[in-house]
């Protein structure tokens, strides 16, 4: 591939250079590579350009003059890199119908619901998201919610080669802000909800919302949660055709009525223009209604038959780590959920409070190197709904776990809810199960699908299902 095949306005002396690969990681540079200097939040790729040249980079794509003979300066290396990655893999996304989902909570669940429904309708589907990436039934480990551009287009290539027609993907605010998805066009994009998250990166809620909004300038149809407080800001001025869904707003395109919560799921009537059908989902809670509405609305926007979509939606399975019931064979219940924001905690605990018959026990921690301002808010959300709270560690990363907990405890000051602090998460889970009373409902929040814990100097294996099993065995 020649440099001019993926980069505009290439100086004549560089136009015919053969490029063997494209990368923004100097460690991956090989002879003939094009190295893109990306300015990130933690490092600046321009600082590694000379190293890339020493390793054989044929050309350096930069945003500023770094004094190299083979440099080309562009306005935006993020955009240029995304375009180059697409070209390197033969622009595979053009052969896929892309479905994007963004929002604070619920993205993962919605992607799995959409994938399940489309597969039941006879389509081969790829999935890109937080838990894993998938090509049909093939599972590929995921590093980021939305991969970097090179990995992203590599996945698209594999999907196309495997015969996929659709790709459903989580599109994070980081990916949108960093232009990882630049140049993609989505058949439909959906919004779950907006609540505080990632302010360590975006700075303000306004910036966070505006980053999410970028997705709706990249799609044919935009599907919006009409009950979300930010919906007007998100819909204002977008260029796509809009579809709305709601539990509260009777004038939306798709509405849920007659919601009935069960301990193992939720039922509701899905109402559209001159159509109505009963939906039965296998994940409990009103938030599950919103996830189901979002998934159905996006698939219906693609033109699929209403009754077929509803039937397939009701046949979809629950998602790992999202209100997941862990078998205990005891007189108490353990739930694992990924809730890691104030709103997420409120959603899962509100759901569990509706079905509990004994105490509602909330166990959670907060991630290190992330938005500190949400820590006391998460505690306050837990305290407002739980009968008993256990504060522990999550993924502390480079932060002192005790200092993270100190931030959390600010949110419990002056509140009456009883709580304990147990720094080690495994010990905290053992404590919760050892002290469980009949009919207790114990909710382990924050880890969800994750089977690891990120510490300061290492990432260790940590699967809460295994910890619960060991804790139960210790009771015998």
N, C-alpha and C positions, 0 to 999 in steps of 0.2 A: 504494500500500500504506500502510495506516495503522500508526502506531507500535504500537498494541495488537495488531496481527496477528503481531508477532514478539517482543514483549517483555511479560513477565508483570508484573502489579501496577503498571501505568502510572497515575500520578496523573491524575485526571479532566481537569485542564486541558491535558494532553498527549495524551490518548487518541485524539482525532480528527485529530491532525497527519498530514498526508500526507508520506510519506518517499519521496524519489526514488531514493535509493541508500544503501547502508551501507558504511562504510569504517573502517579503523583507521590510515589514512595521511592526515595532514593535507594532503598535497600533492594528494590525489585529491578533496578535498572540493569539492562544488558546491552551489549553492543548493538547499536541501531535503534535504541529506544528513543521515544519523545518523552521528555520529562517536563511535567507541568508544575510550576511553583504555585502552590495553593496557600493562601494566607488563612490560617485557622485560628481558633480561639486559644489554642495552647502553643502552637508553633507556626513558623513561617517557612514555607518551602523554598523561598529564595535563599535561605541560609544553607541549603543542601545542594544548590545548583552545581557548585564546583565539584563536589563529590560525585554527582551524577555524571558530569563530563569525564571525570577520571575513570569511571566505570564503563564508559563507552557510549554515553548518550549522544545521539546524532544531532539533536536540537533541544534547546531549552525554551519553553514557553513561559514567559514571565509577564508581570504587571508593571515592573519597573526595571530600569537599566541596572544590570549587575555587572556590566563590563566584560561580557563573554562574547567571543567571536560568533558563536552559533546561537545566540539568543534571538528570539522574536518576541516583541512586546505587544500584548493585546490588552483590551480594556478590562476583561474579566476572565481570569483563568478558570474559575469555577465553571462558568458557562462553556468555555472552550473545551475544557476537559470532558464534561458530560457529552458534548457533541462528538468529540474524538472517540470516546468509548463506544458510543452508538455506531459510528462508522467502522471502527475496528472489528466489531462483531457482525457487521453487515446489516445494521439497522433492523434488528429482529422485532422490535416493538411494533413496527409498522405492519407486521403480519399477525398481531394479536389484538383482540378487543380488550383494552385495559379498563379495569374497574378499580377506582381508588377510594379509600376510606380514611378520613382524618377525624380528629377530635381528641379529647382528653381521656375519656374512659370508653370502653366497649369496642374499640377498633378490632382487637383480635377476635372477639366473639363474632362480630359481624362478618369478618373475612371467612371464618369457618362456616358460618351459616350460608353465605353466598356460594362458597365452593360446594357445599353439600347439595344445595338446591340445584345448581347448574349441572352437577354430575348426575343427579336423579333425573334431570331433563335430557340426559344423553350427551352432555358436552364434556370434553376433556379440558381440565382446568389446572393452571399453575397457581401457586399461592406464595406470597412474599410477606413475612410478618415477624412479630416478636418471638413467638415460640419456635418456629422453624420455617424454612422454605420448603415448598413441595412442588413436584412435577408429577401430576397424577397422584399415585400412591407412594412415589419415591420421596423420602424425607431427607432434607439437607440442613445441617445445623445453621442457625442464624446468629450473626454477631451483632447486628443493629436492627432496629425496627424496620428502617428502610436502608438497604445496603448503599455503600459508596458506588459511584457511577460504574466503575469497571466491573465489580461483582454483579451489579444490577443488570447490566446489558449482557453479561455472560450468562446469567440465569435466563433472561429472555431468549437468548440463542438456544439454550438447552431445551426450553419449553417448546419453541417452534420446531426444533429438530425432532422432538418427541411427539409432535402432532397436536399440541395444545392449541385451542382456539381462543380461550379466554385466560386472562391473568387477573386475579384479585389481589390487591396489595394494600398494606397499611402505608400511609404516606405521613411521615412525622413532620412536625414543625421545623425540626432541624434540617431535614432533607429539603424541604421547600425553601428555607432561608439560604441554605448552602448550594442551591441549584443542582442537587444530585439528580433531580428528575427533569432537568431542563430539556426541552425538545420533545417530551412525551405528550401524547394527546390521549385523553381518557374518554371512552364512550360514555361513562357515567362516573360521577364522584359523589360521595356521601359524607355528611357530617353527623357524628353521634351527639356530641355535647361539648361544651367548653367550661372548664373550671380551672382553678389555679394549678399550674404545673410549669416546670422548666423556666422559672423566672431568673434562675441563676444564669441562664443563657440569654433569654430575650429581654430581661430587664423590667419590662412592664407588661401588664395584661394586654394593653393595646397592641404592643409589638407582637405578642404571642398570637392574638386573634388575627392580626394582619398577615402573619406568616401562614396561618391555616387558610386564609382567604385566597391565597395565590393559586391554590388547587382549582378554584372555580373559574379561573381564567384559562384553564387548560382542558376543558371538558365540553361535551355536547349537552349533557344533562347534569344539573346539580341537585342533589337530594338533601333537604335541610330539615332539621328538627325544629319545628315551629314553636316548641315550648321552651327552647333555650333562650336565656337572657341576651345572648350575643347574636341572635339570628338576624336581627335587622342590620347590624353592622356588617355581618358576613354576606348578606344577600344584596346589599346596596351596591349597585353599579356593576354587578357581575355580568359577564357576556354570555353565559350559558342559559339554556332553557331551565326553568326551576320547577321542582316538585317538592312539596312539603308533606310532612307526616306529624301526627300529634296524638296525645292522649287527652289533652285538655281543650284544644282549639277545634271547634266544630266546623271550621271552614277550610281545613287543610285538605289536600288531595287524598290522603289516606289517614284514616282515623281508627283508633282502637277504642272499642266500647265493651262494656260488660266484663271488665277485668276480674278474674277470679284467681287468687293466689293459692297454690298448693304447696305442701312441704317439698315435693319433688318436681315442681314446675309451675307453670302459669297458663291459664286459658284466657282468650279474648276474642272478640269479633273484629275482624279486619273489614273495614268499610271503605269502598272507593266509589267512583261515579257509577251508580246503578249496579254495583256488585257488592256482595257481602258473603263472608265465609267465617267459619270458626277455626281458630288456630290453637294448637296445644303445643307449648314449648316445654322442653325437658330441663330448663334451668329456672329456678324460682326467682321471684322478685319483679317489681314493677320496672326496674331497669332492664330486665329481660324483655319486657314488652317493647320498650324503645329499640332495643337491639333487633328484635324481630321485625318491627315496623321499618326500620332503616334498611335491613337486608331485603325485605319484600319490595319496598319502594324502588330500590335500585334495580332489582331484577325486572320488575314490571316496566320500568323506564326503558329497558332494553327491548321491550315488545313481546315478552313471553305471556302465555295464557294465565289469567288470574287464578282459576281453579287449580291448575297444575302447580303453580307456584305455592299456593297455600298448602296443598297436600304434601308437597316436598318439604316445605318449611316445618310442618308438624312432624315429619319423619326424621328430621335432622337430630344428630346426637349432641350431647352436652360437650363443652370444651374443657380440656384439662386445665385445672388451676383457676377456674372461674366458677365460684359457688360449688366447688367439687366436694361431694360427701365422701369422707374416708370411712370405710367399714371398720367398726369397732367391736361389734357383738357385745356391747355393754349397754347400760341404761342411760348413756349420754351420747351426744352426737358431736363429731368433729368435722368442721368445714374448712377447706383451704381456698383462699381467694387472693387475687393479685392486687387488691385495693392498696394503693400507695399514694393517694392524694386525699385531702379532706373530703372532697365530694365522693370519691370512691368508697371511703370508709363509711360515710353516711349512707350511701346506697346499699351496701351489703348488710350493714347492721340494721337498717330500717326494715329490710326484707326479713332478716332473721328474727327481728323483734315481733313481727306479725305472726310467726309460726311457733315461737318458743313456748314451752310449757313450764320450764324451770328458769334458772339463771342464764343470762346471755353474757358469756365471757369473751372479751376482746383482747387478743394478743397481737401486738404490732411493734414495729420499730421504724426508723427512718433511714434512708440511704445517705451515705456520706458523699461529700463533694457535689452536692445537689442543693437546690433551693432551701435555704435554712428557714425562710419565713413561713413555710407551710408546716413546719414541725409542730409548733404549739397548736396550730389549727387542726392538725390531724388528731392530736390528743383531745382537744375540745370536742371534736366530732365523735370520737370514741366514748368519751365520758358522758355525752348527752344521751347516748342510746344504750350503752352497756350497763350491766349490773355490777360488773367487776372487770378491771382492766389490768393487764400484765404488759408492762413496757420492757422491751428487750432490744436486741440489735437486729439490723437488717443486713445490708451490704455496706459496711462502714468505709470501705475503700481506704483512702489515705488519712481519714479523720480519726481522732480518738473516739472510740465508741461511747465512752462515758460522757464526753462533751456533747455528743449528739443527743444522748438521753437527757442531759441537763437542759438542752433547748426544748425537748419534748415536754418536760415536766412543767415548764412555764405555763403550758396550756391547761394544766390540772390544778393550778393554784386557786384556792378558794372554792373548789368544787367538792361535793359530798361523796362522789363515787369512790369506793374503796379500790386501792390499786397496790401492786407490788412491782418492784424493779428487779429484773434478773438479767444481767448483762449477756450471759451466754445464751444464745437462742435455743440450742438443744436442751439445755437445762431448764429454760423457761417452759418449753413444751412439756417436758417430763413433769414439771411442777404443776402445770395446768391439768394434766391427765391424772396425776396422783391425787390431786385435791378436788377432782370432779365430783359433783353431787348428782343424785338421780335427776334425770331430765335436763341437765345442763346442756347448753348448746355453745360449744367452744369454736370460735372463729379465729383461725390463724391467718393474719393478713400481711401482704407485702411480697411474699415469695411466689405464690401462685404456681405457675408451671416450672419455675426455675429449679434446677437440681444442683445448684452451686451457691457458694457464698463468697463474695469478693472482700478480701481483707487487705491490709496495707501492703503486704509483700507477696501475697499469693491468692489464688482462687482455689477453694477447697470444695470437695464434693459435699453437697448438703441437700438432701431430698426430704422434705417434711413428711412425706408418706412413710419413709423408712424410720424417721425419728418417732412418729406416732406409733408405728408397729413395735419399735423397741420399748417405748414407754408403756404400751399395753402389756407387753410380755413381762415387764418388770413388776406388774401388779399381781402376777400369778404366784 
